[in-house]
Amino acid sequence: MSLARRLLLVVVGLWAFVAGASCSRPGSAHPPSAPQAPTGFAFLHVDVVTMSSPMLLTDQVVVVRGDRISFIGPASEMPNLESLQIVNARGKVLMPGLADMHAHLQREEDLAVYLARGVTLVRNMWGTPIHLDWRARVEDGTLVGPHVVTAGPILDGEDVVHDGSFVVRSPADAARAIAVQKALGYDFVKVYSRLSPAAHAHIVESAHESGLRVAGHVPRSVGLDGVFAAKQDVVEHFGGFVDALQKEGSDLRGRFDRASMSKKIDHVSGASRASYSPVAFSTRPRFEHC
């Protein structure tokens, strides 16, 4: 561009500025429009864990729009990145969020710790109204934390293991407990160790009629075969299987003290505890076997 041309543009620009200022009354100028909020994120030069292969996808572009990953691929194939917040992720790794599938949420501040450690979903195994509140606030963006899926209060039989459990003795008790938990908005039902076979079966039947799944322990008087026959959806912990898999007459059958466990069972128990990291100690549930 020639010098004359550049000077002409400067002069025209100054003229437009002066003319605009002289023709405007105080307070009549429109304020500049606020910058448009980004509609998503684009992570550049990031390595990606696919979960379908042991190999990393290296130097990728990952585009997230709203709550969906809309693109993963090399820079040569990436879409238009206008309106996206750009993140230079060179040397970083992206992976799917982790899920804690058996947690006992105790404190609101733990939710942010979960998220900081890459846990984006927590399955809470003993729910109270505060967990419903946390779940709602996470979903509407007013509380930082993972998505919360929560059971209601534990359903147990006579002489409950934990105070605060619902006692279920009869079909009417089962129907009432399920109706209350459904109305309050719990995601699933948790059964516990001292339910009778009849009460357990009534709970599963009522829950399924209400569209709720049933998870929990293998009640001692029901047994693993009874749990399967009743169509309980999920069995928590290994203990219910250990007892059922012992031979008839085994001195381990019906016994849960560690001193009587075989070495193989002991290894399984130890492996479950090895999953806890000292770094993430603040997220360790206070009640490990609930």
ABEGO torsion letter per residue (X at the ends): XBAAAAAAAAAAAAAAAAAAAAABBBGABBBBBBBBBBAEBBBBGBBBBAGABABBBBGBBBBBBEABBABBEBAAABBBABGBBBBBABGBBBBBBBBBABBBBABAAAAAAAAAAGBABBBBABBBAAAAAAAAAAAAGABBEBBBBBBBBBBBBBGBABBGBBBBABAAAAAAAAAAAAAAGBABBBBBAABBAAAAAAAAAAAAAAGBBBBEBBBAAAEAAAAAAAGBABBBEAAAAAAAABBBGBAABGBABAAABBAAAAAAAAAAAAABBAAAAAABBABAAX
